[in-house]
Amino acid sequence: MLTYSFANTGSEPLYLHLYKCIKNDILDGVLLSGTKLPSKRSFAKNLGISNITVENAYAQLQAEGFIYSIPKKGFYITGLPENMPVNRREHINHEAGWIEAGSIMEEESQCKIDLVSNMTPPANFPFSIWAKLMREIISEKSSELMKKSPWGGIMELRSAISMHLKQFRNMDIAPEQIITGAGTEYLYTLIIQLLGYDKVYAVENPGYKKVAQIYKSNNVACEYIPVGSSGIVIEELEKRNADVAHISPSHHYPTGIITPVSRRYEILAWASRKKGRYIIEDDYDSEFRLEGKPVPTLQGIDIMESVIYINTFTKSLAPTIRISYMVLPWKLLKEFHAKLSFYSCTVSNFEQYTLARFINNGYFEKHINRMRNYYRNVRDSLMDEIKKSRLSDICEISEEGSGLHFLLKIHTEIPDNEYVETCRQNNINVSCLSQYYMEDNTQAGAGMDSCNNRQHIIIMNYSGIRMEDVEETVSLLCKSSGITD
């Protein structure tokens, strides 16, 4: 219910004061177009004024075009009228425009089909099991829930993660080496503080742009290293004097490349050639390798303690479960304890205990197996539908064996930015490989491809696609590509 003060109205009529309050909220964007106003009777009762005062205020607002009425339903906000004062309109447009222009807010796609976000279809989350475990935790661990979590997270969860890594990735990790945090972005900032602001951090190009943004926002040197057909280019790491290489060898985003074992040993050799070099291994969606056996992690074959392993539950469970973890080498763990253990764990005990039990009781493994089968079916259905459609005449599919996306190369002359906009107008949200390159990669020859060959490659991220959406997804891609039946 809207509430306004009538304490200092002076000699001004009450209806005029109320009219101005509502009008200002409309002009300031507090009351948006389509918002329903309270009924005259309930509004008057809430404000302690007469019905006629509210009626007169509404009448004035309606006369000026700020609100409109629907018989037997009530009054609604019209929005900013065309004849409002120019300076006020320009101010509002300017203030709203800088947010959009600067991409300050991450807007949720309004398209019916979304091939960009990492959302999880609600039907795929084990709500009933999660709720059951939450009730058990509240009942059994009320005392533990009120205690401060250790800086690395509660040992029950760290032990569960250690067991999971051994069973799934064959990694021999002590629970003490695991540090939990609310999202990988938070953990990246801890790593910067741990390794130092004087280091040169290297990220993959193309790559997940937010990683580079985090390094730059922390005022550390950040180099963009091209990605070749076997992963990050070692020669470029040397040439750019990198100290820390942030890579995703198990499944690179967005190219889908899986770094072969031979290149992995080359990366480890690079780290061993100079004191203070480290590798951040981002294993963000390793649970969803859909074909063949998982490739060993860098951490698992590292004997020089130069790898910091990072993973998250946002991909395997849901983006809104902000629980991530990193595995520190023993020598770095000692430094972390000495320098950064004053930080409190950023994940609530409630979530930590619930996730620990979810893993320990076998629910996580069952969930992963179920989701792997689900995503394999979605992927296969998408590819089958593409092959059956006329889109198959002008496209090629690649990198479909791992993770939750594959690449779709479309033979078209339409520039990527125009293609993305056309898709959006057709109610499908897509991104292209070219959008993930940072700056102008002048050494593209050392990387994956030339500038021209980056174009017209769609990132088919199917993590949020339902089976019933597959046919429409391909139909909209055909329409956006100028293909008609």
C-alpha positions as CSV (number, residue, x, y, z in Angstrom):
1,M,0.0,0.0,0.0
2,L,1.3,3.4,-0.9
3,T,2.0,5.7,2.1
4,Y,2.6,9.4,2.1
5,S,3.1,11.9,5.0
6,F,0.6,14.7,5.5
7,A,2.5,16.2,8.5
8,N,3.8,19.4,6.7
9,T,1.3,20.3,4.1
10,G,0.8,23.8,5.5
11,S,-2.2,25.6,3.9
12,E,-2.0,23.4,0.8
13,P,-5.2,21.4,0.2
14,L,-4.8,17.7,1.1
15,Y,-5.9,16.5,-2.3
16,L,-3.3,18.7,-4.0
17,H,-0.5,17.3,-1.7
18,L,-1.5,13.7,-2.5
19,Y,-1.7,14.5,-6.2
20,K,1.8,15.9,-6.1
21,C,3.2,12.9,-4.2
22,I,1.8,10.4,-6.7
23,K,2.8,12.6,-9.7
24,N,6.4,12.8,-8.4
25,D,6.6,9.0,-7.9
26,I,5.4,8.6,-11.5
27,L,8.0,11.1,-12.8
28,D,10.8,9.5,-10.8
29,G,10.0,6.0,-12.0
30,V,8.8,4.7,-8.7
31,L,5.3,4.0,-10.0
32,L,5.7,2.3,-13.4
33,S,3.3,2.1,-16.3
34,G,0.5,-0.4,-15.7
35,T,0.8,-0.3,-11.9
36,K,-2.6,-0.4,-10.2
37,L,-3.4,2.3,-7.6
38,P,-5.2,1.4,-4.3
39,S,-8.9,1.8,-4.3
40,K,-10.1,5.2,-3.1
41,R,-11.7,3.7,0.1
42,S,-8.7,1.6,1.2
43,F,-6.2,4.4,0.3
44,A,-8.1,6.9,2.3
45,K,-8.3,4.6,5.3
46,N,-4.5,3.8,5.1
47,L,-3.6,7.6,4.9
48,G,-6.2,8.7,7.5
49,I,-7.9,11.1,5.1
50,S,-11.3,11.3,3.5
51,N,-12.5,9.4,0.4
52,I,-13.2,12.7,-1.3
53,T,-9.6,13.8,-0.9
54,V,-8.4,10.7,-2.7
55,E,-11.1,11.1,-5.3
56,N,-10.1,14.7,-6.1
57,A,-6.4,13.7,-6.3
58,Y,-7.2,10.9,-8.7
59,A,-9.4,13.1,-10.8
60,Q,-6.6,15.7,-11.3
61,L,-4.0,12.9,-12.2
62,Q,-6.5,11.5,-14.7
63,A,-7.2,14.9,-16.2
64,E,-3.5,15.4,-16.8
65,G,-3.0,11.9,-18.3
66,F,-0.9,10.4,-15.5
67,I,-3.5,7.7,-14.7
68,Y,-6.5,6.1,-16.4
69,S,-9.5,4.1,-15.0
70,I,-11.0,0.8,-16.0
71,P,-14.7,0.5,-14.9
72,K,-15.2,-1.9,-12.0
73,K,-11.4,-2.5,-11.8
74,G,-9.8,0.7,-10.6
75,F,-7.1,3.2,-11.5
76,Y,-3.8,2.5,-13.3
77,I,-0.6,4.4,-14.0
78,T,-0.4,5.6,-17.6
79,G,3.3,6.3,-17.5
80,L,5.3,9.4,-18.5
81,P,3.0,11.6,-20.7
82,E,4.4,13.1,-23.9
83,N,3.8,16.7,-22.7
84,M,5.8,16.4,-19.5
85,P,8.5,19.1,-18.9
86,V,11.4,18.5,-21.3
87,N,14.1,19.0,-18.7
88,R,12.5,16.3,-16.4
89,R,12.1,13.9,-19.3
90,E,15.7,14.4,-20.5
91,H,17.0,13.9,-17.0
92,I,15.1,10.6,-16.5
93,N,16.1,9.3,-20.0
94,H,19.7,10.2,-19.3
95,E,19.8,8.6,-15.9
96,A,18.2,5.4,-17.3
97,G,20.3,5.5,-20.4
98,W,23.7,5.2,-18.8
99,I,22.7,2.0,-17.1
100,E,21.7,0.4,-20.4
101,A,24.6,1.8,-22.4
102,G,27.1,0.7,-19.8
103,S,25.6,-2.8,-19.4
104,I,25.5,-2.2,-15.6
105,M,22.5,-4.4,-15.2
106,E,22.4,-8.0,-16.4
107,E,18.9,-8.1,-17.9
108,E,17.1,-11.4,-18.0
109,S,16.2,-12.3,-21.6
110,Q,12.6,-11.6,-22.5
111,C,12.8,-14.1,-25.5
112,K,10.8,-17.2,-25.3
113,I,13.9,-19.3,-26.3
114,D,17.1,-18.5,-24.5
115,L,20.4,-20.0,-25.8
116,V,22.6,-17.7,-23.7
117,S,21.7,-17.8,-20.0
118,N,22.7,-20.7,-17.8
119,M,19.3,-21.1,-16.2
120,T,18.1,-24.5,-15.1
121,P,14.5,-25.6,-16.0
122,P,12.6,-25.6,-12.6
123,A,11.3,-29.1,-13.3
124,N,14.9,-30.4,-13.3
125,F,15.8,-29.3,-9.7
126,P,15.2,-31.9,-7.0
127,F,13.0,-29.6,-4.9
128,S,11.4,-32.3,-2.8
129,I,14.7,-33.9,-1.8
130,W,16.3,-30.5,-1.1
131,A,13.3,-29.5,1.1
132,K,13.4,-32.8,3.0
133,L,17.2,-32.3,3.7
134,M,16.6,-28.7,4.8
135,R,14.0,-29.9,7.3
136,E,16.4,-32.6,8.7
137,I,19.2,-30.0,9.1
138,I,16.9,-27.6,11.0
139,S,15.8,-30.4,13.2
140,E,19.1,-32.1,13.9
141,K,21.7,-29.2,13.7
142,S,20.0,-26.2,15.2
143,S,23.1,-25.7,17.4
144,E,25.6,-25.9,14.5
145,L,23.5,-23.6,12.4
146,M,24.1,-20.8,15.0
147,K,27.8,-21.2,15.1
148,K,30.3,-19.3,13.0
149,S,31.5,-21.2,10.0
150,P,35.3,-21.9,9.8
151,W,37.1,-19.6,7.2
152,G,37.3,-22.5,4.7
153,G,33.8,-23.7,5.3
154,I,32.3,-26.4,7.5
155,M,34.4,-29.6,7.5
156,E,31.3,-31.8,6.7
157,L,30.9,-30.1,3.3
158,R,34.6,-30.0,2.5
159,S,34.9,-33.7,3.3
160,A,31.9,-34.4,1.0
161,I,33.5,-32.5,-1.8
162,S,36.7,-34.3,-1.3
163,M,34.9,-37.6,-1.6
164,H,33.1,-36.5,-4.7
165,L,36.3,-35.4,-6.4
166,K,37.9,-38.7,-5.6
167,Q,35.0,-40.7,-7.0
168,F,34.3,-38.6,-10.0
169,R,37.7,-37.0,-11.0
170,N,40.1,-39.4,-9.3
171,M,41.6,-36.5,-7.3
172,D,43.3,-37.2,-4.0
173,I,42.4,-34.1,-2.1
174,A,42.4,-33.6,1.7
175,P,39.3,-31.8,3.0
176,E,41.6,-29.1,4.5
177,Q,42.7,-28.1,1.0
178,I,39.2,-27.1,0.0
179,I,38.0,-23.5,0.5
180,T,34.3,-22.8,-0.1
181,G,32.8,-19.5,-1.1
182,A,29.7,-17.9,-2.5
183,G,30.5,-18.1,-6.2
184,T,33.7,-18.4,-8.2
185,E,33.9,-14.6,-8.7
186,Y,34.5,-14.2,-5.0
187,L,37.1,-16.9,-5.0
188,Y,38.9,-15.2,-7.9
189,T,39.3,-12.1,-5.8
190,L,40.8,-14.2,-2.9
191,I,43.3,-15.7,-5.3
192,I,44.4,-12.3,-6.5
193,Q,45.0,-11.3,-2.8
194,L,46.8,-14.6,-2.2
195,L,49.1,-14.6,-5.2
196,G,49.6,-10.8,-5.4
197,Y,48.6,-7.7,-7.2
198,D,52.0,-7.5,-8.9
199,K,51.5,-10.7,-11.0
200,V,50.5,-10.8,-14.7
201,Y,47.3,-12.8,-15.0
202,A,46.5,-14.4,-18.4
203,V,43.0,-15.4,-19.6
204,E,41.9,-17.3,-22.7
205,N,40.9,-15.4,-25.8
206,P,38.1,-16.0,-26.8
207,G,36.8,-16.7,-23.3
208,Y,34.4,-15.9,-20.6
209,K,34.7,-12.1,-20.4
210,K,33.7,-11.7,-16.8
211,V,36.9,-13.4,-15.7
212,A,39.0,-10.6,-17.4
213,Q,36.6,-8.0,-16.0
214,I,37.3,-9.3,-12.4
215,Y,41.0,-9.1,-12.9
216,K,40.8,-5.6,-14.4
217,S,38.5,-4.4,-11.6
218,N,41.1,-5.5,-9.1
219,N,43.7,-3.4,-10.9
220,V,46.0,-6.3,-11.9
221,A,47.8,-6.8,-15.3
222,C,45.6,-9.0,-17.5
223,E,46.8,-10.5,-20.8
224,Y,44.6,-12.1,-23.4
225,I,46.1,-15.3,-24.7
226,P,44.8,-16.9,-27.9
227,V,43.3,-20.3,-27.8
228,G,44.5,-22.8,-30.5
229,S,43.0,-26.1,-31.6
230,S,44.6,-27.8,-28.5
231,G,43.9,-25.1,-26.0
232,I,45.8,-22.0,-24.8
233,V,48.9,-21.2,-26.8
234,I,52.0,-21.8,-24.6
235,E,54.3,-19.6,-26.7
236,E,52.0,-16.6,-26.1
237,L,52.1,-17.2,-22.3
238,E,55.9,-16.9,-22.4
239,K,55.8,-13.9,-24.8
240,R,53.4,-11.9,-22.6
241,N,55.4,-12.7,-19.4
242,A,52.4,-14.2,-17.7
243,D,52.7,-15.4,-14.1
244,V,49.2,-16.9,-13.7
245,A,47.3,-18.7,-16.4
246,H,43.5,-18.9,-15.9
247,I,42.2,-21.7,-18.1
248,S,39.4,-24.2,-18.6
249,P,41.2,-27.3,-20.1
250,S,38.4,-29.8,-19.6
251,H,35.9,-27.8,-21.6
252,H,36.8,-24.4,-22.9
253,Y,34.0,-21.8,-23.1
254,P,33.0,-20.8,-25.7
255,T,34.9,-22.9,-28.3
256,G,34.2,-26.3,-26.6
257,I,37.8,-27.4,-27.0
258,I,39.1,-30.1,-24.7
259,T,42.8,-29.7,-24.1
260,P,44.6,-33.0,-24.8
261,V,46.8,-34.6,-22.2
262,S,50.0,-33.7,-24.1
263,R,49.2,-30.0,-24.0
264,R,48.3,-30.3,-20.4
265,Y,51.8,-31.5,-19.6
266,E,53.2,-28.6,-21.6
267,I,51.2,-26.1,-19.5
268,L,52.5,-27.7,-16.3
269,A,56.0,-27.5,-17.7
270,W,55.5,-23.8,-18.4
271,A,54.5,-23.3,-14.8
272,S,57.5,-25.2,-13.5
273,R,60.0,-23.1,-15.5
274,K,59.8,-20.0,-13.3
275,K,59.2,-19.6,-9.6
276,G,55.8,-18.1,-8.7
277,R,53.9,-19.3,-11.7
278,Y,50.5,-20.8,-11.1
279,I,47.6,-22.3,-13.1
280,I,44.0,-21.6,-12.2
281,E,42.1,-24.6,-13.5
282,D,38.4,-23.8,-14.0
283,D,36.5,-27.1,-14.2
284,Y,33.1,-25.4,-14.3
285,D,31.0,-28.1,-16.1
286,S,33.1,-31.2,-16.0
287,E,30.2,-33.3,-14.6
288,F,28.5,-33.0,-18.0
289,R,30.9,-34.8,-20.3
290,L,28.4,-36.6,-22.5
291,E,30.7,-38.9,-24.5
292,G,33.7,-40.9,-23.4
293,K,35.6,-40.8,-20.1
294,P,36.5,-37.5,-18.4
295,V,40.0,-36.3,-19.2
296,P,42.3,-36.1,-16.1
297,T,42.4,-32.8,-14.4
298,L,45.6,-30.7,-14.4
299,Q,45.5,-30.8,-10.6
300,G,45.5,-34.6,-10.7
301,I,48.7,-34.8,-12.7
302,D,50.5,-31.9,-11.1
303,I,53.5,-32.8,-9.0
304,M,54.9,-29.3,-8.5
305,E,51.9,-27.9,-6.6
306,S,51.3,-25.2,-9.2
307,V,47.6,-25.8,-9.9
308,I,44.6,-24.1,-8.1
309,Y,41.5,-26.1,-9.0
310,I,38.1,-24.3,-9.0
311,N,34.6,-25.7,-9.5
312,T,31.1,-24.7,-8.7
313,F,27.6,-26.2,-8.1
314,T,25.9,-23.5,-10.1
315,K,26.1,-25.6,-13.3
316,S,25.4,-29.0,-11.7
317,L,22.5,-27.9,-9.5
318,A,21.3,-24.3,-10.2
319,P,22.7,-20.9,-10.9
320,T,21.0,-19.6,-7.8
321,I,22.9,-22.0,-5.5
322,R,26.0,-19.8,-5.0
323,I,28.4,-22.4,-3.7
324,S,31.8,-22.8,-5.3
325,Y,35.1,-24.1,-4.0
326,M,38.8,-24.1,-4.8
327,V,41.5,-26.6,-4.0
328,L,44.8,-25.0,-2.9
329,P,48.2,-26.7,-3.0
330,W,49.5,-27.3,0.5
331,K,52.1,-24.5,0.2
332,L,49.5,-22.0,-0.8
333,L,47.1,-23.2,1.9
334,K,49.7,-22.2,4.5
335,E,50.0,-18.8,2.9
336,F,46.2,-18.4,2.7
337,H,45.9,-19.3,6.4
338,A,48.5,-16.7,7.3
339,K,47.2,-13.9,5.1
340,L,43.5,-14.4,4.5
341,S,42.0,-16.6,7.2
342,F,40.5,-13.5,8.8
343,Y,37.8,-13.7,6.1
344,S,34.6,-15.4,7.1
345,C,33.1,-18.1,4.9
346,T,30.5,-16.4,2.6
347,V,28.2,-19.4,2.4
348,S,25.6,-19.9,5.1
349,N,25.9,-22.9,7.4
350,F,22.4,-23.8,6.4
351,E,23.3,-24.2,2.8
352,Q,26.6,-25.9,3.6
353,Y,25.1,-28.6,5.8
354,T,22.2,-29.2,3.3
355,L,24.6,-29.6,0.3
356,A,26.9,-31.8,2.4
357,R,24.1,-34.2,3.2
358,F,22.9,-34.0,-0.5
359,I,26.3,-35.3,-1.6
360,N,26.9,-37.8,1.3
361,N,23.5,-39.5,0.9
362,G,24.1,-40.1,-2.8
363,Y,21.5,-37.6,-4.1
364,F,24.1,-35.5,-5.9
365,E,25.4,-38.5,-7.9
366,K,21.9,-39.6,-8.9
367,H,21.1,-36.0,-9.9
368,I,24.1,-35.7,-12.1
369,N,23.4,-39.0,-13.8
370,R,19.8,-38.0,-14.4
371,M,20.8,-34.6,-15.7
372,R,23.5,-36.0,-17.9
373,N,20.9,-38.2,-19.6
374,Y,18.4,-35.3,-19.8
375,Y,21.0,-33.0,-21.4
376,R,22.1,-35.7,-23.8
377,N,18.5,-36.2,-25.0
378,V,18.1,-32.4,-25.4
379,R,21.4,-32.2,-27.3
380,D,20.6,-35.2,-29.5
381,S,17.1,-33.9,-30.2
382,L,18.4,-30.4,-31.1
383,M,21.0,-31.9,-33.5
384,D,18.4,-34.3,-35.1
385,E,16.0,-31.5,-35.6
386,I,18.7,-29.3,-37.2
387,K,19.6,-32.2,-39.5
388,K,16.0,-32.7,-40.5
389,S,15.4,-29.0,-41.2
390,R,16.5,-26.9,-44.2
391,L,19.0,-25.3,-41.8
392,S,21.2,-28.4,-42.4
393,D,21.9,-27.1,-45.9
394,I,23.8,-24.1,-44.6
395,C,25.3,-25.2,-41.2
396,E,27.9,-27.4,-39.5
397,I,27.8,-28.8,-36.0
398,S,31.0,-29.2,-33.9
399,E,32.3,-29.6,-30.3
400,E,29.1,-31.4,-29.2
401,G,30.8,-34.1,-27.0
402,S,31.2,-32.2,-23.7
403,G,29.5,-29.6,-21.5
404,L,26.2,-28.0,-22.1
405,H,26.8,-26.3,-25.5
406,F,27.9,-27.0,-29.0
407,L,28.9,-24.8,-31.9
408,L,26.7,-24.2,-34.9
409,K,28.5,-22.7,-37.9
410,I,26.0,-21.0,-40.3
411,H,27.0,-20.1,-43.8
412,T,25.6,-16.7,-44.2
413,E,26.6,-13.2,-45.2
414,I,24.7,-11.6,-42.3
415,P,27.1,-10.0,-39.8
416,D,26.9,-11.5,-36.3
417,N,25.5,-8.4,-34.6
418,E,22.7,-8.2,-37.1
419,Y,22.0,-11.9,-36.9
420,V,21.8,-11.8,-33.1
421,E,19.4,-8.8,-33.3
422,T,17.3,-10.6,-35.9
423,C,17.1,-13.7,-33.6
424,R,16.0,-11.5,-30.7
425,Q,13.3,-9.9,-32.8
426,N,12.2,-13.5,-33.6
427,N,11.9,-14.3,-29.9
428,I,15.2,-16.3,-29.6
429,N,18.2,-15.1,-27.6
430,V,21.6,-16.3,-29.1
431,S,25.2,-15.4,-28.8
432,C,28.0,-15.8,-31.4
433,L,31.7,-16.9,-30.9
434,S,32.9,-13.5,-32.2
435,Q,31.3,-11.8,-29.2
436,Y,33.7,-13.7,-26.8
437,Y,36.9,-12.3,-28.3
438,M,38.5,-9.6,-26.1
439,E,39.8,-6.6,-28.0
440,D,41.3,-7.1,-31.5
441,N,43.3,-10.3,-31.4
442,T,46.1,-9.2,-33.7
443,Q,47.8,-12.6,-33.3
444,A,44.8,-14.6,-34.5
445,G,47.0,-16.7,-36.6
446,A,48.6,-18.1,-33.4
447,G,45.1,-18.9,-32.1
448,M,42.1,-20.8,-33.1
449,D,41.3,-19.1,-36.4
450,S,41.4,-15.9,-38.5
451,C,39.1,-13.0,-37.8
452,N,36.8,-13.9,-40.8
453,N,36.5,-17.5,-39.6
454,R,35.2,-16.3,-36.2
455,Q,32.0,-15.1,-37.8
456,H,28.6,-16.9,-38.0
457,I,29.3,-19.4,-35.3
458,I,26.4,-19.7,-32.8
459,I,27.0,-20.9,-29.2
460,M,24.2,-23.4,-28.8
461,N,23.8,-23.3,-25.0
462,Y,21.0,-25.7,-24.3
463,S,21.2,-25.8,-20.5
464,G,17.9,-24.0,-20.1
465,I,16.0,-25.6,-23.1
466,R,13.1,-28.0,-22.4
467,M,12.5,-30.9,-24.7
468,E,9.2,-29.4,-25.8
469,D,11.1,-26.3,-27.0
470,V,13.5,-28.1,-29.3
471,E,11.3,-28.0,-32.5
472,E,10.5,-24.3,-32.0
473,T,14.2,-23.5,-31.3
474,V,15.2,-24.8,-34.7
475,S,12.2,-23.2,-36.4
476,L,13.2,-19.8,-35.0
477,L,16.8,-20.3,-36.1
478,C,15.6,-21.1,-39.6
479,K,13.4,-18.0,-39.7
480,S,16.3,-15.8,-38.4
481,S,18.6,-17.3,-41.1
482,G,16.1,-16.4,-43.8
483,I,15.0,-20.0,-44.4
484,T,11.3,-20.4,-45.1
485,D,9.4,-23.6,-46.0
